[in-house]
């Protein structure tokens, strides 16, 4: 792991604070500690910086809105070009072009976009309301006037089911009422009914008896005229939208400028955030931070050129845990992805990444056990790594899957598995591949299980070695001694069992095991009162033995996953060729589709299972022997840039 130190940088004048803040913010390995005193009673400078930071935050949000809003109006970049050039690279001259005037111009355009966005929202609402009103107007069909009551007559607009139409018309005719059909909508019919004033209540009763709905005409013009007004307004909305779309497309020409300006402001905001964290001491400023010890001196050298600046080591406060930063060589770095899923180790613990790497990748290959799938994994990962370096060079998961493909290829050759091909097929088509085969996972299941348990025992033993290393690093005598005695017991168990099986010597076996158990008893009884030592020691040894057996049995999952991959691949082949043979002429196309789809599915689902279960063996059976975890990840200051290369 990278050694992290608590430092105290002081002596720079307020005039130089902006330059110091810029260097610290750009360093990428400094985590500044916030000034708790200043957070309660802020200075005038801090209050000013808060206001500026709030303004910058608003500008960043504004440019984020502009980028999001303009995206549909910008010509889409090709997928390959987007992957090859994920970031915008700016020269110094190009950066200088984004001065305050250009920024103001872009912000004015953002304001225009915000206004357009509000108007568009209003248009959408108005358009929806107008369309609903047009639908309401359809009910009144051929009505060519606005219904109104007079001193002698009362009118009704009603809508009723088709089942009641005949009865309604006959009743109106019997009462000599004027009844006019207006429109037919789905299963209902609308009518205009005109009755004498004295028949108003009777008409209401008949309407009710026919289960008709009384409609209200809520428009100021007659239906046809009102319809023309609404349609004209819809066309006007379309014209206004087209005008705004034209304006948006014009603004969209500056799409890249919005992205660049957004990130440049984010960098400036990051610099000011560092400046805000400065502590004041009279006429001087100072800064307290965590930093990578190997890089802090290099930063200090740059700061010294500005004047009298001093760097002081600070001892951590009591109970304060330093943040943790892991670093491994480029071959082991992908395995940090596995460790980070579990969590960060504490500062006084070992980084488990180098110790889990071989086991994880070996178990991954054993879970898949198919050389064909190994080749596919290698191809699917090596192509992006070679041709899309900018996007995938530091992608830990992609590199990890590449290593997994190599492991799967090797295991597949040893297990004689190639896309689920049968032994008879290989004997006929590629007999030389069978010469490399060492075990058949389906026929030699017991041997496969023994290999899995042996690998489990080896990792459990290795966990004790790492426990010894951790004990020495933490200066924990009990931990180191416990790891040493358990490691000795595991060796004694293997040696004693070998002697017993090879030479049938029970006495030697019992002597070796007895000596190892006595050492364990002494180790597990440390710190226990004398008369309780045998009891407590025996209980701890029993717990350890049960835990060891339980841990080793967990490695049977390697067998289960390895067999699942082989069996599913075999079934995919059988289904593909069986269905293909049943269809004449084009059966081979179906066979090909089933083979491709089936094997890709099998690879995907079992690669996921291999990753999860190989990781679980590390988290549950390996890590608890020597690792507590719970460390806090180092969070160096970094500008929140999305689009430009810094």
N, C-alpha and C positions, 0 to 999 in steps of 0.2 A: 504494500500500500504506500501511497505518497505520504510522506511525513508532513503533518500540518502543524504550524506553530502560531501562537498568539503573539502579535507584534504591536508595538506602540510607536507610531511615526509622528514626530513633533518638530517644531522649530521653523515651519514655513510661515511666511507672512501672509496676511489676508489678501494682499495683491497677487500673490503667487498661487492662491488656493484654486483658481480656475484651471491653471495648467496642471497642478497636482491631481485634481479631480479627473481631468481628461486622461492622464497617464494611468491612474489607478483603475478607472473604468474600462480602459482598453486592454489592461493586462490579462484578464480572463482567468486569474487564479487567486483573486482576493474576495473574501466575504467580509464586508464591513459590519462592525458591531454598532447598533443604534445607540445614540446618546440618550439615556433614560432621563437625565436631568433636563436636557433641552426639550424633550417631548412634553414635559409638564409646564415649563416656563420658557416659551420660545423667545429668541432674540428677534430684533427687527429684521435682521438678514434672513433668519429662518422663515419668518412670516412672508417676507418678499418672495423667497424661493418657493414656498407653498403655493403662492398665487401664480407664479410663473409655471410651476409644474402642473397645476390645475388647468392652466391655459393650454399647455402642450398636450395634456391628456385629451382635452376637448378637440384639439386639432387632429390628433391621431385617430380619434373616434370618427371625426368628420371625413378624413381620407379613407378610413376603412369602409364607411358608408358609400363613398363615391366609387371605390373599387368594386364593392359588392353590387351596387346599382348598375354600373356600366358594363359589367361582365357579359350580360346577354347581348349587348350591342357591339361587342368587339369581335373581330374575326378570330375564330378559334385557332389556337396554335396546334400544329400536328402533335400527336401523342409522342412520337419519337423525338421531335425537336424540343418538346416540353421537358422530357426526361433528360435529354443531353444537356440542355441549358436551363436548369431549374432556377438559377439566380441571375440577376442583372449585375454585370460588372461595370463599374464606373471609373473613369479616369479622373485625375485631380481637376482638369479643366471642366469636365462635365459636372462634377460636384459643385464647382464654383458658380455654375450657371443657375443653381437653385438658390438664388439670393432672396432677400426679404420681399422684393417686388414681385418676383415670380411666384413666391409662396402666397402673397396676397391675391394675385391673379387667380391662382388655383383655388384658393379658399372662396373667392367670389363665385367661381364656377360651381363649387360644392353647394353654395347657398342657392344658386339657380336650380341645381338638381334637387335640393330639398323642397323648393317651391313647386317644382314639377311633380315631385313625388306626392306632395299634399294634394295638388290639383288632380292628379291621376286617381288618387284615392276617392276624391269627391266625384270625379267623373264615373268611376265604377259604381259608386252608390247611387248616383243619379240615374245612370243607365239601367241599373237593376230595377229601381223604383219605376222608371218610365215603362220598361218592358212589362212589369207586373200590371201597370195601369192599362196598357194596351190589351193585355189578356182579359182584364175586367171589362174593357169596352166591347170585347167580342161577344159578351153575353147579351148586349143590347142590339146586336145585329143591324137590321135595316131600320131601326128607329131614326126618324128624320127630324125630331124636335126634342126639346127638354120637357119631360113630364111635369105638369104643374096642376095643382088643385084649383077649381073655380068655385063660385058661389053655388053652382048647381051640380057639379060633378067632382068625383074623387077618382084618382088613378092609382093603379098598383103595377109594379114590376115584379113578376113572380117567376120562380124557377122550380119545376117539379119533375118527378120521375116519369119516364115514358109510359109506365104502367098506369099512371093516373091521368094521362093526357086526354083520352077519349071522354072519361067521366067529367073532367074539368070543362072541356069544350061544350058538352051537352048541357051542363048546369048553367054556363054563361049564356047559352042560346035560349034556354028556357026562361031565364030572367031578363032576356033582351038587353044583355050587357055587351058592350063592344070588346071583343077579344081578338088580339092580333098576335100571331106567332112571330117571335123576333129571331131566335137563333136556336140551333140544335148543337149542344155540346155534350159529347160522349153519350151517356145514357139519360141525359136530362134535356128538357125543353124550356126555353124562356118565353114568357108572354107579357104583352101589355094589356092590362084590363082596365076598362073605363066604366064606372058605375055612377048611378045617381047618388047624391049625398045621403038620401034617406036609406039607401041600400048598403051603406059603408060597413056597418057591423055585420050584416048578413054575409057580405062578401068576405070579410075576415074569417067568419066561421067556415065558409066553404073552402077558403084557402087552407085553413087549418085541417079540415077533414081530408083534403087531398094531399096532406103532408107536403105542402109547397113552402118554399122559402121566399120571403119578401125581400127583394133587392132594393138597395138604395143607389140612386144615381148621384154620384158625388162630383160631377164635373160641371164646369161653367159654360161649356159649349155643347152643341149637339154632337152626337157620337162621331159622325164622319168628319166634322170640322176639328173636333178634339183629337181624333186619330191623326189627321194631317199635321196638327201642331206638334204632337208627340214624335211623329216620324221625322219631322223637320229638326226637332231638337236632337234626336239621335244622330242624324247626319252631321249636325253642327258639332256634336261631341267627337265624332270620328275625325272631322277636319281639325279640331283643336288638338286631338291626340296626335295626328299626323304632323302637325306643326311642332309639337313638343318632341316627338320622336326625331324629327329632323335636327332640332336643337341638341338633343341628347347625343346623336351621332356625331355632331360637330364637336361637342365636348369630349366624346370618347376618343378623339384623335390624341388627346393628352393622357390616355389611360396609363401609359408607363410612367409619365411624370407624377401622377397621383401616387403610384406605388413607391417611386424613389423618394418623393418628398415625405411620405409617411414614415419611411425607415430612417431618413436623415433626422427627422424630428425625434424619433424614438432614441437615436444615438445621443442627441443633445439632451433629451430627458434623462437618460441614464447617467450622463456626466453631471447633471445638476443634482440628481439624487445622491451621488457620492458627495458632492459639495455640501449638501444639506446635512450629511451625517458627520461633518467635521465638528469637533469640540473646540470651544473657545477658551483660551487661557491668557487673559490680558491682551497684549498686542499680537500674540501668536495663535496659530491654530494647530490642532493635532488630531490624529486619526488612530482609532483602535480597530484592529482587524485580525481575522484568521487568514493565513496565506500558505501556499506551498513553500516550504522552507527552502527548497532548492532554487526557486525562482525569485524569492523576495529580494535577495541580495542584488540580483540583476536589475530589478525595479529600483532598488535603493541607489544603485549607481547612476541611473538616469536622473533621479530626483536630486542627487547631490550637485549635479551640474547647474541647478537653479539657485543654489545658495546653501546656507547652513541648515541642513536637514539631518535629524538624528533618528536612528532606529534602535529601539529598546525591546528586549525580550520581556514578555509578561508571563508569569506563572499562572496557570489556570486557576480560577476561583475554586474553592473547595466544593466538590460534588459536580463541577462543570465538566461535561464530556466534550472533547474536541470533535469537530465534524470529521467525517471520514471520506477519503477519496481513494478509490482503488486504481491501480495501474499495473498492467501486465504487458509482456511483449506482444507483438502483433499476431502471433500464433495462438496465444492464450486469451487475448482480449475478447474474442467472441463468447467465451465461456462465462465472462462477467454477466452476460445476459441471464444465465441460469442463477447465479448468486444473487443478482438484483431482484429476481422474482421472490426469493426467500426473504431478502432484506439485507441491509448493510451490517457488516460486522462492527463491533465496537472498536475504538481506537487502540485498545490494548490487546486485541485478538488478532489472529492471523487471518489473512485473506485466503478463504478456502478455494478460490478459483483454480490455482495450479494443481491442487490436490484432487479436485473432482473431475478435471478435464478428461483424463484418460478413461476413467470409469464411465462417465456419462456417455462419451462418444462410442465406447465399446458396447455398452448396454443398448444404445440406440440402434447400432448395427445388428445386434442379436435379436432385437424385437422385430426388425423388418426381414432379415435373412433372405433377401432376394437380390441377386446381382443385377437383374434387369431394372428393378426399382432403384438400385444404387446408381446405375448409369443415368436414369431419368432425373434423379435428384441432382446429380453432378451437372447435367446439361442445363436444367432449369435454373440453376444458381450461377454457374460459371459464365453464361452468356450475359446476364445483367452486370456481373462483377467485372467483366472484360470490356464490354461495349457501353455501359452506362455508369462509368466510374464516378462521375460527379454525384450521382444520386445514391449509389450503393456501396461506395468504398468503405465507409465507416458503419455500414449496416451489420450489427452484430448477429442478428438472426439469420440473415442471408449467408454469412460466412459459416455460421454454426451448421446450417443445413447442408452447406457444401462439404464440410467435414463429415457430417452424417452420411452423405452420399458415398464418400470414400469408404467409410466403415461398413456401410451396407453392402457395397460391392465386394469387399474382402470377405465378409461373413457369408454372402450369397454364394461365392465361389467355393468356400469351405463346406457349405451346407448343400451344394449342388442344386440350387434353386435359381431358375431363369424364367421369369414370368409364369411360374407354375407349371413349367414343362415336365412331363413324366420322365421316369428313368428310361423307359422304352424309346421315347421320342429322342432323347439325348443320345442313346446308344446307336440309333439309326442315323441321326443327322450330325452329331458332334461328339463322337466317342472320346475325344481328347479332353473334353470338359469333365467327364466322369473321373478321369485320372486325378483331377485336383480335388475331387469330393472326398471329405473326411467323415461326414456324418449326415445321415438322413433324419431330419427332425420328426418325420411322421413315423418311420419304422423304428428309429432308435430313440424313442421318447424318454426312456429311463436314463440313457446316457446323457441326453440333453438336460434332463433334470439335475443330474449329478454335476454337470458343468455349471449350470446356473447356481446351484448351492455352493460350489467351489468358488465361483466369482464373488458370491455374497460373503463367504467366509473371509476371502482375501480383502475385501473392502472394509469389513468390520475390524479385521486385524490392523489394516492401514489407518483406520480412524484412531486407534490407540497410539500409533506413531505420531500422528498429527496432534493428538492430545498432549503427548510429551513435549513436542515443540511449542505448543501454546502455553503449557505450564512454565517452561523456561522463559518465554517472552513475558508472561505476566508475573513472573517470580512467585508462582504458586507451587510450593513444594508438594502439597498433597495431590494436586492435579497431575503433576509430572510423575510422581511416584505411582499413582493409581494407573496411569497409562502404561508405565513401564511394567508393572506387575501383571496387568491384564494381557499385555502383549507377550510377556514371558509365558503366561498360562496357555495362550493360544498356540505358541510354538511348541510348548511341552505336550499339548494335546495331540498335535500333528505327529511329532516325533515319537511319542509313546504309542500312538495307534499304529504307526508304521512298524515299530519294533515288535509289537504284539502280533501283527498280521504276517510279518516276514519271518520272525524267529519264534513265534508262539511263546514269548517270555512274559508271563503275567507279572512276575516279580519286578522286572525292570519297568514295565508299564506302570505298576502301582507306585514304585519309588519316584518316577518322574512326575506323575500326576500329583502324588502326595506332597512333594517338595514345592511344586507350583502352587498348590492350594494353601500351604503354610505361608508362603510369601504373600499370597492374596489376603489371607486372614490378618497378617500383620499390617498390611497396607490399609485394608478397609477398617481396621480397629483403631487407627490413629486418632488421638483426641478423645477416646472413650474411656470411661472409668474402668479400672483394672478388672473388677469382678463382672462387668458387662461386656468386656471385649469379645470373648468367644461367641456369646449370643448375638450381639450386634453384627460382628464380622461374618458369622455364618448366614445371617439373614441377608446381608448385603451381597454376599457371594451368590446365594440362591437367586436373588433378584437379578443379578448380573447374568447368571447362566440362563435363566428363563428369558431375559431380554435378548441375549445373544441368539438363542434358538429361534425366538420369534422373528428377530431381524433377518436371520438367514433364510427362514421359510418364506419371507416376503419376496425373495428373489425368484420364487416360482412364477411370478408374473412375467418374467422374461420368456419362460417356456410357453405360457399361454398366448402371449402376443406373437411370438415367433411361429407357433402352430397356426394361429388365426390367419396370419398373412399368407402362409403356404396353402392352407386349405381353401381360402376364398379365391386365391389366384387360380387354383386347380378347378374350382367350380365355375369360375368365369369362362375358362377355356372350354369346359365341357358344354356349357349352355350355348356358347357362341357357335361351336362347330355343329352341335345338334340342331339348332334352329336353322343354321345356314344350309345344312344338308336337306332340310325339308322344303326349301323354296328353290325351284329350278331357275337357272339362268342368272338371277340377281342375288342368289343366296350368299354369295361371297361378300357382297356389300354389307348385308346385315351382320355377317360374321365379323367383318372388319370394324363396324360401328360398335358392336358389343364388346369386342376385345379392347378397343381403344377406351371406350367409356368405362368399362368394368375395371380395367387395370389402373386407370387414372383415379377412379373412386377408391379402389383398394389402397393405392399408394397414399392418397390424401388422408383417408380415415386412419390408416395404420401408422403413418408418419406422425400424425397428431397424437395417437396413443403412445407411440414410442417416445416422443418428446415428453409427454406428461408423466408417464410412468418411470422413465429414466430420471427425470427431475425429482419425482416423489422419493425414489430410493436415496437420492442425495439428501433431501430435506428431512426425511423421517428416520432413515437408518444410519446415515453418515454424519450429518451436521450436529445432532444433539450430543454426540460423544465429546465434542470439544468446542462447540460454538453456542453462545447465547444469542447473539445478534442484537438488534435494537439500536444500532448506531445511527447517528444523524448524518445524512448525506451532505457533503460540502456543496454549497450553492454559490459559486463565484458570480460576481456581478457581470451581467451580460445584457447588452441592449436587445430589446425585443424586436429584432428585424425579421421580416418575412420574405422580402423580395430581392434585396441587394446583397452582393458578396462584400463582407466587411474585411 
